[in-house]
Amino acid sequence: MPKKKKIIECVPNFSEGRDQQKMETIVEPFRTVEGVTLLDYQSDKDHNRMVVTVVGEPEPLKEAVIAAVGKAVELIDLRKHEGQHPRMGAVDVVPFIPIRNVDMAEAIELSKEVAARVSKDFDLPVFLYEESATAPHRKNLASIRKGQFEGMAEKMTLSEWRPDFGPTTIHPSAGATAMGARMPLVAFNVNLDTPNLEIADSIARKVRFISGGLRFCKAIGVELKDRGIVQVSMNMTDFTRTALYRSFELVKMEARQYGVNVVGSEIIGLVPMAALVDCAVYYLGIEDFSPDQVLESRLME
């Protein structure tokens, strides 16, 4: 019986969303390494950030990620970087997600192997986060990234914020990186018809779990200068327990008190089909619906 392939997903976030040539150079290893498939990469000029979605077998995926990290460290200088999204590194975060014939323990081990290599090869400090975290206070990416690139040098002088791999000082241009293993995450943003960032910040505080909102939701307010509006930018860390429609409706409800309307939403990167099926079932009021009733789902079997 043929050995089943192990498939792991990786969604690295790079702090470059404006220079197309740099972005193409960074994603090139994901196109050329055999055993790896580049599924998607999206960039945003306001966030000045690129999110890549790639899948592959563990060993080739490891080599492709290491090569891409090397390109990013070479090309991105955070001393000249500006954008709406929080960031502490040229390669800001690299999560590994078990997809098929792989358990969380294997994803954790892969994250540690990659962290060890990039810290050695590129003199890059790396923090382990989420399921790979070495201490409870390091599990949340927002806690690690607090202070961003500009504040990380001072933060890393504290014993509780020494990196897990690499030097104890930031890379002068590439900062620091977080790597770890986690469940599938949905990057979900809701746009508002106002340029007032304070309103988006206020709504984000009410939606995100850390300040009393939805359990599996992280949120910040972001200004979209080119469009003259703001958005509530969310990471849904477990859509099976906090559905997308729930966060969408809560943003709409909180926006009403400011006389503000939702004018659209967006998903960054790829999204599990089940997350969208949940929304369809909720808004259409479909009774006893199963994802097996989606035609493409049956065809993929």
N, C-alpha and C positions, 0 to 999 in steps of 0.2 A: 504494500500500500504506500503510495507516494507521501512523503513528509509534507505536512501542511505548512504553508508559508506563515511566518510571523510578520504582522503588519503593525507598525507604529506610526502615528501621526505626529508631526512637529509643526508648531506655529510660531516661528521666530518673528519678533518685532524689531525692526531696524529704524534708527532715528534719521531717516532720510525719506522725504516724500516730495521733493521738488526737482532734483537733478536726475533726469531719466537715464543718462549714461551711467551714473554711479549705481542706480538701482538695477539696471540690467547686468552690470558686472557682478553685483552681489548675488543675484539669483542664478547666475550661470552654472555654478556647481550643481544646482538642483536639476538642471536640464541635462547635464553631461554624465553624471555618475550613474552607472548601470545598477538597477535594483531600486532606484528612487524615482518617484513621479511627482513633478511639480503640478499641483492641482489649481493653485490660484495665487495671485499676489496683487494687492491693492494698495494704493498710496493716496494720501490726502495732503494737500498743500497747507491747509490751515493747521492740521496736527503736525505736519512735517514728519511723517511717519509712514513706514511701509510694513504691511502685515502679509507674511508669506504662509501658505498652507502647502505642506509637502507630506507624502507618505512613502514608506519604504520598509524594507527589511532592516533589522537593527544595525548590522555592520556597515552596509553601504550608506544608510541614513546618517550614521555617526560621521563617516568620512565627508559626506556632503555638507553637513552642518559645520564641521570644523573648517572646511575650506571657505564657506560663506562668511563665517565669523572673521576669518583672516582678511578677507576682502573688505569687510565693513570696518575693521580696525584700521586698515590702511587708508581708506577713502573718507571716512567721516570724522570730522573734527568738532567735538561738542563745544569748544570754545567759541565757535562761530555759529552754533546752531540755535535757532529760535523756532518755537512752535507752541501750539496750545496744549499739546498732550504732555503730561509729566514724563520725565525721562532721566535716567541716571547713567545711561551708557549708549555708545554707538550701536551696540547690540543690546537692547534694553532688557529683553526677557526672552527665554527660550524654553517653552514648555513641551514636554513629551507626553503623548496621550495614547494609552493602549487601545488598539482597535480590533485586532483579530488574532486569536491564538497567542495572545500575550497578556500577562497579568500585570497589576500595578507594580509588583516587586521588580519585574524586569524593566519596566519603564523607569523606575527609580534608579536602578543600577546603570542604565544607559545614560541618564542625566548626570550621574556622578563621573562616569567615564569621560563624557564630553567635557565636563567642567574641569577635570584634571588635565586633559589635553590642551584646551584653549588657554588655561591659566599658565601652563608651561611654555607653550609655543608662542604666545602673543603677549606675555607678561601682563595678563589681564586678571584682576581680582573678580572672583565669582562667589555669589551667595546662592545657597540652595534654598528653595522655597516650596510651598505647598506640601505635597506628600513626601518630598525629598528633604524637607526642612530638618535641621539638626537641633532646633530648639523651638518651643511654642511661639516665641515672639518673632520668629523668622518665617512663619508659615504664610502670613499675609504679605503679598507683594507690595501693597501700599505702605506698609510699615517699613519694609526694607528701603523702598525708594524715597521715603520722606526726606526732604532736604534737597532732592534732585542732584544733578551733576555738580552744581555750584556749592552744595553743602556737604557732599560725600567725603571730601578729604578730612574735614574736621570730625565728621561723624565716625569715621573709621578709626580714629584715635581712641575711641571708647572700647573697652574690652568686650562689651556685649555686641558690638558691631564690627568685629574683625571678620573678614571674609572666610569662607570655608576652604577656598582654594586660592592660590596665587599670592601676589604681594599684598602687604597690609596698607598700601597707599594706592590711590586711584591711578589708572593709566592717564597720562597728561592730556590726551586728546580723546580717548575712547571711554573714559570713566570706569564704570563697573557694570557687571552683568548679573542677572538672576537666572538660574536654571533649575528646573524641577519637573516633577511628574504630576499630572492632574487629570481630572475628568474633562470631557468636552466642555468648552466654554463658548458662549454666544456673545459676540460683541454687537450690541444693539443700541442704536442712538435714536433719540426722538427730537425732532426739530420744532422750535417755537417761533411764532411770528412777532418777535421782539428783539431788539438789539441789546437789551439790558441783561448783562451777564449776572448781576446780583440775583435776578429772578431765577435763572437756570441753576445757580449755586444753591439757592434756597430750596428749590424743588429737589435737587440731587440729595441734599441732606435729609429730606423727608422720605426719599425712596430707598436709600442705601441702608444696608443692615447695620453698619457700624454706628449709625446715629439713630437707630430705632425703626428702620424701614423693613423692607422685604429680606427674608433670611438669606437668600442666595443671590443678592444683588449688590454690586459695587457701582457707584455713580459719582460723576463730577460734572460741573457746568463747563461748557466750552463755547468760545466765541467763534463764529464763522464769519470773519470780516468781509470776505468777498461777496457774501450773500446778504450781509447786513442783518443777520439773525443769530440766535444762540441755540444750543442744543443741550439736552441732558444725555451725556455719553455714559453708557452702562455696560458692564460686564456681568452677564448672567452665568454664575459659576456652576449651577446645576439646574438646567431647565426642566428636569423631570420633577423637581420639587418647588420651583418658583417659575411658573410659566411666563412666556414673553407677554401674553395678553394681559397678565396681571400687572406687570410693570408699566405697560403702555397705558392702561386705564388709570393707574395711580398717578402717573405724570399728568394726564389729561385733567384729572380731578383737582390736583394741587394747582395746576395752571389757571383754573377758573377764578380762584380768589384774586389773581392779579389782572383779570380781564384779558388773559393771553390764550391763544388757541394753538393746538398742535397742527402743523402744516405738512407733516410727513415724518417718515422714519427711514432708517437704513440699517442694513446688516453688513458688517465688515468681515470679509473672509467668507468661509463656508459655514453652513449651518446644518445640523442633523435634520433629516426630514421630519422626524417625530416632533420637533419643536414647532414646525409650521403646521403640522397636522393638528396639534393641540389648539392652535389659534383658529384654524378653520372650523374645528368642532365647536369651539366656544362661540364664535361670531355667527355661525350659520345655525347653531342649535341642532346639530346633527345627532340623532339618537343612535346609540349602540354602534358607533363607527370604529373601525379597526384600521390601522395602517396597511394591513393586508389588502384592503379594498383599493389602495392606490395602484393604478395599473403599472407604473414604472417599478414599483416595489416588487411586484410579482415577476416582472420580466427580469429583474436583476438576480432573482433566485436561480 
